[in-house]
Amino acid sequence: MKKEYTLGYFLEERHIDSAFKLLKKQIEQTSPLYNTLDYKIYREENKLQNFNSKAFYNKFIKNDVFYYFKNLFYVSDFLGVQSAYKNRKFQFLSFESQILFNSIGLYIQELLFHYQTDFNSILNNSKGEVFYGGKLNYKEAEKSTIFYYEDYQKFLSSKEKLTKPASGRVKYILTIDIQAFFYSINHKKLLSIISNNATNVARKSMKFDENTISSIDFLLKYLMKSEIGIPVASQNLVASYLSSIFFSPFDQYVIDKYLCQPNISYIRYVDDFYIIYEVDSNEEPNKIRNDIYTIENDISDYLANELGLTVSSAKSKRTKIDSYESYLDFLTISHTISPNEAELVEIEINDIAQEKETEGKDAPTIFNECIDIIKNVKTQLSDYRKIDIEKKDSNYLNNILIHKEVLNYSKSKNALKKIKDEQILLTYESFDYLLVKLKVFLHLLTIESNSREYFYNIIKNECNKTININQKLMLIERFILQLEFVSFKDPKEKIISKIELQKYKDGFIEILSNFVSKKPKNKYAKLVSKMLNNKILLEEFKPIYGFRFLNKIESSSLLQQIKQRHLNEKLGFYNVAFNHLLNEFQNIVEAAYFNREEKNALDIREKLTKEGFKTQEILFVSDFFKRRNQNSISHTNHNELGFWAVSEKEYIEYKNKILPLIKIISKKIE
């Protein structure tokens, strides 16, 4: 019988199989949208061919054994670079962790299927629309829509329609900015929302009860090392889906309170949403201002009080649309390519604002105008202020990637000569120049030989310094990925030869090796190193126990101690982890020597003496028990002085000494 406190209680083998099919479909994509650090590592690991859903489920998931195997199931947090002057935390999920996370997402989608069907019907009859990106398909995961772009384009089209000016009317567009949305999602609140939305029949049939809620809550806390937040990683469909579900109470609130009013409409893409407030052009300005202020405050209060989200007043905006010109200005500013669509290449976009700017122009003209914009940006290198680019210019530069004719022309002899002659990607010394419009700059940089050689040399020189490491790491990562994409699209090696590409990779492997040795705690450096050299291990962990032993019924109590120990190590709660470590040791000793009967410290010490353990080992075990008795977590009701917390350093010292003993003793059981 499946234990009620494990994932195997509610997850089934079919969920793992579906999760694998989803990830397999993503890994096998050749689209630039999947030309990312994560998927490059997955491909290099080459685990698809040998994966067996049944074995994976029975070995690791059925009884929560995966919590022990930290070499397989891990999440690497790293500080990546989001733009020229902004860093952001990201998560890399191991292949196995991604499958597990996918299986939870597909389970939840199945659980909420009836709710979603009913809610969509209600939404369709209102003036509201909700989008969340790629569409999961729990029934046939391999048929999931794994590209955000289609959904995002529908969102943009709907936004254009809802905000289009009407004769005699004025539209006010309210946008509310939420700070660090993905990292603000409270796990317990998310699970409560899921429970409230699921039908009674679904909850019963899929065992979504308190045990299941606790198991998912524990897993999310384990993955994120916190009670809030969900993984932010490239093309993470499940994270996008869960974040949208977290917003569902807000959707319901807006429908009930605002969309019943004929002059208000609503549109949302994950946490990017707009309230459109439409009034007669003769409406009293004072009333309009007060109404808008009331709506903004009401929404902010709801998000803060009901969902625990923080609204950034400084970034929240009001836009007035009363003419076609103001409408185009709004679209130009707000039609930003989704962060998840960062590598849009060879895809046409129906962007009204862009169409108007490029209408009647041929590819060379558009390309040359883009080069002029970049030249103007480069002039800022002589100024002390941050490099900046106007939104309209930034959007116009997107034509180099998303306008097919311009993209093709950019690789022509004339275009390459223009890049070289204008030296827009030579003689710069500041990386923020590249980062201000990285996708476009990387494309131009990698297709022209002088530019890529200059970039390679400046990175090599700068990498002798350990300042701004994350910027350099991100540029190395994206440069190599872009070169490989260009190489893939250029089998005849007209743009870059495989020998030249390998030269860059070998050079960066050497640089990264130096980085990792100087900054061993920088997970990003290790990830980029692994992207280039798959032999590198991200998590060095040598298991003492085998999966067969941990799956035995009699090992269930031991496994609970291991789960709690590993979680509290991640959380930095060494007081608690210390207790679980000693409990783990005690469990092993009782299983090996006492037929699993509970024994005290004295019994254990005497037994170890009879078994011929060394004096120092026995004294250490005795000290371990005594130190546990002085742990403030172990004896919370004592007021006497002498009870003190276990520090990280102290915990590691005890752990390094006790694990070899556990290894020796455990061999007597298996």
Secondary structure, DSSP 4 states (H G I P E B T S, - for coil): ---TTSGGGT--HHHHHHHHHHHHHHHT--SGGG-SHHHHHHHHHT-STT--HHHHIIIIITTSGGGT-TTTS-EEEEEEEEETTEEEEEEEE-HHHHHHHHHHHHHHHHHTHHHHHHHHHHHHTTTEEEE-SSPP-SSSGGGS---HHHHHHHHHHHHHHHH---TTEEEEEEEEEETTSGGG-BHHHHHHHHHHHS-HHHHHHTT-SHHHHHHHHHHHHHHHTSSB-----TT-HHHHHHHHHHTHHHHHHHHHHTTTSTTEEEEEETTEEEEEEEEETTS-HHHHHHHHHHHHHHHHHHHHHHH-PPEEEEEEEEEEE-SHHHHHHHHHHH-PPPGGGTT--S-----HHHHHHHTT--HHHHHHHHHHHHHHHHGGGGSSSPP---HHHHHHHTHHHH-HHHHHHTTSHHHHHHHHHHTTTSS---THHHHTTHHHHHHHHHHSHHHHHHHHHHHHHHTTS-TTHHHHHHHHHHHHHHHHHHHHH-TT-SS--HHHHHHHHHHHHHHHHHHHHH-TT-HHHHHHHHHH-TTS-SS----SS-HHHHTSGGGHHHHHHHHHHHHHHHHT-HHHHHHHHHHHHHHHHHHHHSTT----HHHHHHHHHHTT--HHHHHHHHHHHHHHHTBTTTTTT--STT-BPPPHHHHHHHHHHHHHHHHHHHTTT-
